[in-house]
Amino acid sequence: MTPFAIAIFLIIALFILIFIRMPIALAMGLIGSVGYSLLSSFTSLKFYLSTAWVDKFMSYDFAVVPLFILMGHLATRSGISASIFNAARAWIGHMRGGLAMAAVAGCALFGSISGSSLATASTMTKVAMPEMRKHGFSGALSAGSLAAGGTLGILIPPSIVLIIFALLTEQNIVKLFLAATVPGILAVVGFMIAISIYVRLFPEEGPTSERSTMAQRIRSIGQIWHVLVIFGVVLGGIYGGVFTPAQGASVGVILTLLLGSLKGGLTIRSVFDSLVDTAGTTAMIFAIVFGADLFNVALALSQMPHDVAQFFAASDIAPMAILLAMVVFYLVMGCLMDSLSMILLTVPVFFPTIMALDFGLLPEQQAMWFGIIALVVVEMGLITPPVGMNLFVISAMAKDIPMTQIFRGTVPFIMAEFARIAILISFPALSFWLVDLVMN
């Protein structure tokens, strides 16, 4: 059996294990170990296992992952989500569908210090769902807006998945954070437009609520000053070159801890729980990363990524057609797999292929453009039936809303996401012009 045939066998075997519900980290690690042994030797595999995990996870770059996770857990337990939602509600809650728009805006702001889509969705649901239901919002619109708003945590910096992509592809994390800013804003605008259109078609599902006075609006900004400080200092310091992403994450943890304590939301118990949850989440992510590393090393030994990249580079297939095929693949797999697993599984094959094609962009620009498109499509998977993770988070927390209504509520937001993907593919500069403006 040729190395390429072995690689195909490994991929098929991996998908079989995933479909029978074997944990993704174990599946990739097991298949990667088998592939490594077949393509090299079992002795080489043992030597690799004895050193690889230390070399990878003792890397300074990986320190940013648990630090941003800890910052997100502290933010979740500090009780700032209510202040964020109330501030957004004070400014736009009086519009038709305004509470749903406020939920999206609140998710965007909370996601900027959380970095996790699931944490954003679950935390904002606790605050916003009761208010929307009390004011007569339908279950579909309430659940759909919160599920879609929760996806913003994966793209708006700091994003854990974006950091993992940067580490996998050896890209600059700071530049990727900047590159994600405009697409993140497009998502917020697109979701609000979707809500606006939806409530005009079905006005009974998203009624208006009382208008806040200017004094109330100003007071609402004062209630979230600590969020603005954390966001401004961390990302401003990183973008301004004052500190590295890992240092910025450390500063973010300290600020969130101090300001959360001052606001009275954090206790010794909640800090301890945050540390425990951070350890569990980090262990899960690192297990997936290490399993993916084993699988990707086996693919590298087979030369499959290189061969695939060279094949498409030498073919007459239009580069855009190849990119669109990858997008379709992501959309299909997004219905079945979580975002991090998809990135770890596909990037080692897709990224070299994209970089071997000519889109008329500089290599760094092309890398950022593909990374943002991949994350946006993966983001859609969080709200795409039947296995959208955010849908099940909302369903678990809003037991009175049938899953069919939750599915229906996501339809306008999925359509908005399709529009955003089309815009980003058609206008690549949206993914890197801010990088060129700020850092060049």
N, C-alpha and C positions, 0 to 999 in steps of 0.2 A: 504494500500500500504506500503510495506516494505521500510526502508530507502535506501536500495540499488536500488530499483525500482524507487524511487523518484529521486535519483542521475542520473539514466539513462534518465529519463524524462527531467531533467534539461539540460543535455548535448544535447539531441535531439532538445529541444526548443531553446537552444542557437544557434545551427547551423542553424536552420530555420531563426532566426532573422538575423544572419550574412549573409545568402544567399539572404535575401530580402533587404540587404544593410542598415540595422540599424547600426549606429555607434557602433564600438566594445565596447567602454567604457560603453555606455548606455545599450547595450545588456547584457553584463556580470553583470553590476550592477543591472539591472532589474531582470534577472533570479536568480542572487544570493540572492536578497531580497526576492523573492518568495520562494526560497528553504529554506532560513533561517527561514522564518515564518512557513513553513510547518513542518520543522524538529525541531524547537524550539517553538517560539511564536512571534507574532508581537511586543509584549512588549519588548522581548529580543532584537529584531531587532532594535527598536528605541533606546534602551540603548546602543547597540553596535555602531550605527551610531553617537551617541552623543559624543563618545570618540575615536573611532578607527582612524578616519582621523587625529586627532591631534597626537595620539600616533605614527602613522606611519610616517607622514611627518615632524614631529619635530625631528625625529631621526637624529643623527649626520651623520650616514652612507649615508643617502639620499642626503646630501649636495653636494656630489661629482657629482651628476647627473647634476644639473643646472650649476655648475662650468665648467665641461668639455664641456657642450653644449655652454656656453658663449665663452670659448676658441676657439671652432670650428667656431662660427660665426665671431669672431674677425679675426681669421686666414683667413676665406673666404673673408672678406672685406679688408684685408690688401694688397691684390694684390700679394701675394707670389706665387700663383699657376703658374704664367707665369715663374717666376724664377726657380721653381722646374722643370717644363717641359723642359725649355731650358737647364738646367743642365743635365737632363737625355738624352736629344737629343744630346748634345755635345759628350757624351760618347758612345752611342749606336745607334744614329740616322742614321749612314752611312750603317748599316747592312740592308739586305733585310727585309722589314717589320719593320725596326728599329724605325720609328716614332710611330708605334703601341706599340712596346715594351717600348719606352720612355713614352708613355701615361700610360701604366700599372705601370712602375716604379714611375712615377710622382704621380699616384693615391695612391700607397703604402706609399710614403713619406708624401703626404698631409693627407692621412687617419691617419697617426700617430699623428697628432696634431688636427685633426678634430673630429674623433670618430663617424662620421656619413657617411653612405654609400650614401644617397641621396645628401648630401652636397658635398661629394667627386666627385660623378658622374657629378653633374651639374656644379661645379666650374671648373673641369678639361676639361669638354666638351667645355666651352667657349674659353679655351686657345688652346687645342690640335686639336679639330675638324677642324677649318679653316686651320691649317698648314697641316694636313694630306690630306685634300681635295685638297689643292693647289698643293701638290706634287704628285697627281694622285692616292691616295689611294681610294679604292672602298668604297661606303657607308656602305656596309655590314661589312667590316673589321674595318673601323673607328668606327662605332657605337658599334659593338660587343666588341672591345677592351676597349672602354670607359665604357660601361655598366658593363663588367666583372671587370675591374679595380676598378670601384666604389664600388663593393661589399667588397673590402679589408677594407673599413672603419668600417665594422661591426666586424672584427676579430682582426686586428692589433691594439694593445693597443694605446691609451685608447679607448675602445669600450663601448658605452652606453648600448647596449644589453648585453654585457658580465658583466657589472656592475650590471644590473638588475638580471641576472642569479645568480650572487654571492649573492645578497641580498635575493633572493627567497630561495636559498638552504643553506644559512648561511655558504658559503665558503669564504675563504680568497681572497680578490680582488687582492692583490699583486701576489699571487701564480697563480691565473687564468690569469693575465696579462702575466706572464712568460710562462705559459702553452700554451698560444696562439701564442707565438713568432715563434716557429718552424713550426706549421701548416700555419702561415701567410707567412713565407718564402717559404714553399712548394707551396702555391697558386701563388706567384709571379713567381717562377721558372716554374710551370706548365703552367701558362698563356703564358709565353714567348716561351716555347716549342711548345705550340699549335699554336702560331703565326708563328713560324719558319716552322712548318710542313705545315701550311695553305698556306703560300706564296710560298712554293716550289711546291705545287700542283696547285696553281693559281698565278703564278708570276706577272701577270698583275695587280693584286689587291693590291699588296704591294711593290712598287718599292723602289729602294735604293735612298738615298739623299747624299748630299755632306758630305765629312769627315771633322770634325773639327780638327784644329791644337791642339797640346798639350797646347799651351798658352791659346787658347780659352777654353779648358777643365778646366784648372786651374782657369781661371777667372770665369767660370760658378759655380765652387764650392764656390768661394768667394761671389757670389751673393745669395747663400742660407745659409750663415753661421748662420743667425738668426734662421732658421728652425732647424739646427743641434743643436744649443744652447738650444732652447726650448725643443726639443726631449730629448737631453742628460740630461739636468737639471731635467726635470719633471720625466721621467721614471728612470733615474739613481738615483735620490734622493729617489724615491719610492722603487726601488729594493734594494738600499743600506740601507734602514731603516732610512734615514735622516728625512723623514717626512711621514705622513700617506697619503693614496690616496686623501683624502679631502684637506689636506694641499698642496699636490703636484698639485692638480687642481687649487688651489688658486695661487700658484707660477706660474703655467702655464698661467693663465689669466693675471697676472701682467706682465710677460715677453712678452707675445703676444701683450699686449697693448703698452708697452714701445718700443719694437723693431719694431712693426708695425708702430708706430708713427715716430720713427727715420728714417725708410725707406720711409716715406712719404705716405704710403698707407692708414693710418687711419686718419680720420678727426672727429671732434666733432659729425657731423651728422652720420657718419658711426658707431661710437661707440654707439650713441643713438639707431640707427636702430638695432644694434646687441643686445642691452639690450631688446628692444621690441620683437625681434624675439626669444630671449632666453626665455622670459616670456611666449610667446605663445607655444613654443615647450615643455617647462617644464610643463605647464598646461595640454597640451595634453597627455604627458607621464604619469603624475601623475593621470589624470583622468582614463586612461587605467589601471594603477597599482591599483587604488582604486576599480575600477569595478571588476578587476580580484581578488582582495582580498576578496570582498564580495562573489563572485562565489566560490572561493577556500575554504572559511570558511564554506559555505553550503555543499560542497563536504566533508569536514572534519567531519562535524556533521553527515553525512550519513555513515561515516567510509569506504566509497568506496575506496579511495587510499590505505588504510591499507589492505582492503580485497583483492583488486586486487594484491597487492604486495605479500601477503601471498599465494594467489592462484598460482601464477607463481613460487614462491619459492618452493612450495610443489609439483609442477607438474613435469612431465618427459620431458617437452619441453626444448630443449637445450637453455641455456642463449643467445648464439649467434643468434639463430633463433628469439628470442624475440627482441633483439636489432635491427636485420635487419628489422623486422616488423615495429618497431618504425621509422626507417629510411625511409621506404617506405611511412608510414603515413605522415611524415614530407615533403617528396617530393611531395606528392599529394596535401597536404594542402598549401604548398608553392606556388602553382599555383593560390591560391585563397585568401590568407591572408598575411598581413604584418608580418615582422619578430618578432617584439616585442609582438604582439598579440599572435602569435603562442607559443612563449616561456612562456608567462604568462598563457596561456590556458592549455598547456600540461605538463609543468614541475611538477606541484603539483601531477599529477597522474604518469607520467613516471619516475620521479626521485626516489620516494620510491620503485618503482618496480625494477629499475636497481640496487639500493643499496641492495635489498633483494636477488639478484642473485650472484652466485659465478663465477667470471671471473679470479680468482687467483690473484687479486690485493688488495692492502691495501685500506681501505674505502676512504681515501682522494684521492688516485690515481684514483680510479674508478669514483669518483665524477668529477674530472677534465677531465678525458677521455670522459665521457658522455657529459659533458658540451661543450667540444670542438667539438665533433661529431655533437651535436645538432646545434651548431652555424654554422658549415660548411654547413650542410644540409639546414638550414634556409637561409643561404647566397645564396644558389643556387636558392631559391625561388625568389630572386630579379631579376634574369635574365631568369626565366623560363616562357614561355608563358602559359596562355594568360594574366596573371595579374602581371607579374614581374614589380615591381615599377621602377627599373632603366631603363627598356625599355621605359616606358612612359616619364620619365625625358629626355632621349636622343631624343625621338621622338618629344617632345615639343620644343626642342632647335635646332633640325636639321630637319626642316619641309620639306626639299627637299629629304630626304631619306624615302622611303616607309616603313611602318611597317613590311612588308614581308621581306625586306632586313635586317632590324634590327634583326628580328627573326633568319634569316639564319646566320647572323654574330655571334650570340651567340652560335651556335652549337659546334664549336671547344672548346669553353671555358666550356660549360656544360660537354663535354666529359672529359676535364681535371679535372673538379670537381669530376666526378665519380671516376676517377683514384685516386684522393687525398683521397676521402672517403674510398676507398678500402684499401689504404695504412694505413690510421689512424686506421681503424678497425683491420687490420691485425697486426699492430705493435703499441700497446697501449702506449709503452714507449715513443714514439715520443711526446705524449701530456704531459708528466710530467718529463722527464729526466732532462730538464733544471732547473726545480724547485728543483729536488733533488740535482743537481750540485751546484746551487747558494745558496739555503736556508738551506741545510742540512749539 
